[in-house]
Amino acid sequence: MTSLAPQPLSPLDGRYRSAVGELGEHLSEAGLNRARVQVEVEWLIAQTDRRFFGSSPLSAEQQARLRSIVTEFGQADIDELAGLEATTRHDVKAVEYYVRRSLELLGLDDIAELTHFACTSEDINNLSYAITVRDAVREVWLPKIRDVIDALAALAVEHRDAAMLSRTHGQPATPTTMGKELAVFAHRLGRIAAQIEANEYLGKFSGATGTFSAHVVAAPDVAWPEVSREFVESLGLMWNPLTTQIESHDWQAELYAKVSHANRVLHNLATDIWTYISLGYFRQIPTAGATGSSTMPHKVNPIRFENAEANLELSSAVLDSLASTLVTSRMQRDLTDSSAQRNIGVGFGHSLLALDNIQRGLGEIDLDPDVLAADLDGNWEVLGEAIQTVIRAEVVAGRSTITDPYALLKGLTRGKRVGAADLAAFIEGLEIGDAAKRRLLALTPGGYTGIASELVDRLG
Ligand SMILES: O=C(O)C[C@H](Nc1ncnc2c1ncn2[C@@H]1O[C@H](COP(=O)(O)O)[C@@H](O)[C@H]1O)C(=O)O
């Protein structure tokens, strides 16, 4: 048999590449290496700007040329780094050699020894992860979830007044509107997205065990913590002053817990829409040429929502695992974080894929008002709550002497099918005020939605 290898093992890099490829800009091996080069280059510029060890500030042109190795980082550089790592067997050392070679090519060999100066690998790695994860979240994941929230909000407004039977415990319950139910999800996801937007991205830059030992022995008079803080902040990150060799990764645990939370709410949305489709509330718009079932030609399956469900579970499994493992490291460091962090893109990739499917799925469903109306019309007993509540108010107001209205309505409706005529006859016979009676007689299941429609208007 002909060998098929090498092939991508992950579907994110195979069939789903087009949906999640944008994340690779940041959360791939190449994205990480480019950020590592950026941190090394910026550290060189920061040191020369401060004239460390008699060095001179680089000219604007020299700085621009140095920074261009970051902005023009491409396949040739990826390959060169792979070649260097094959020798060093140390990924960050390979980056250091790559930067040194770039300095040579730029005629800046005199500052070569400032490359990676006083740094441990984690000084470069933690800043690179903070940069790449921040950019992936802000430039890719958050815009996508905002697209989904916008699509949900638009559907909520569209179906603002579409009365729908509720189901609590799967049983017919006080009606609502489809718009209000979709608005609940938009509201929940909006809150979580705002929390994710506000997540902190911390960075440490303090040497082999977080003590600035090498820094101080090389230059005792420099205010190293201040230099470190300024450098970390210059990368748009928040300075972490107190760590072991590694950044403590608490910001990552916080972020992944929030994204995982968003995943679970999205999962709830996906399974609810799936259920509404199954009830016939939503029709799926068939795509020309597409097949639902390989054997049952009539079918249009809710595959967008089922794909999302599975990928949200996978994403949360990865992100929960990262959030859990990253906050522990034996004594001053072990390398488990390094191995685990290589899967950050997997966690975000499955979530992004699910968001893409939900977004597409939301664009392929049509509400069927006739099914909603028929379901409401078949469940007049849900008005039992309305009637017993009005009777209570009438009793308190002195217009009725009915004792235990709840029991009265329970006797009429519990576990029974009650039609419009039954209820009308029951209401006619009630000892309550005329206005209340008229209000109850005018009520239908579809009209018993409270202020569900107006609640949709509360969406920002
Ligand atoms: O500044 C340092 O390097 C400090 C050093 N600890 C290390 N810190 C960061 N990276 C390290 C460390 N050790 C190994 N490596 C490199 O990690 C890579 C692990 O490769 P893989 O198992 O493929 O994920 C692979 O490239 C390894 O070479 C220490 O001893 O404290």
The ligand as an ORCA input file, in Angstrom:
! r2SCAN-3c Opt
* xyz 0 1
  O      16.674     29.374     29.719
  C      16.451     28.162     29.809
  O      16.447     27.441     28.825
  C      16.191     27.641     31.202
  C      16.042     26.134     31.294
  N      14.713     25.693     31.029
  C      14.071     25.680     29.841
  N      13.241     26.699     29.587
  C      12.592     26.762     28.408
  N      12.711     25.841     27.407
  C      13.517     24.791     27.651
  C      14.208     24.654     28.869
  N      14.889     23.513     28.824
  C      14.656     22.953     27.605
  N      13.846     23.731     26.884
  C      13.365     23.557     25.484
  O      11.979     23.368     25.444
  C      11.636     22.636     24.252
  C      10.748     21.503     24.620
  O      10.379     20.864     23.435
  P       9.042     20.001     23.274
  O       9.162     18.855     24.220
  O       9.050     19.613     21.842
  O       7.918     20.931     23.641
  C      12.931     22.170     23.642
  O      13.270     23.012     22.578
  C      13.887     22.309     24.819
  O      15.211     22.480     24.447
  C      16.443     25.723     32.734
  O      17.170     24.740     32.801
  O      16.070     26.321     33.706
*
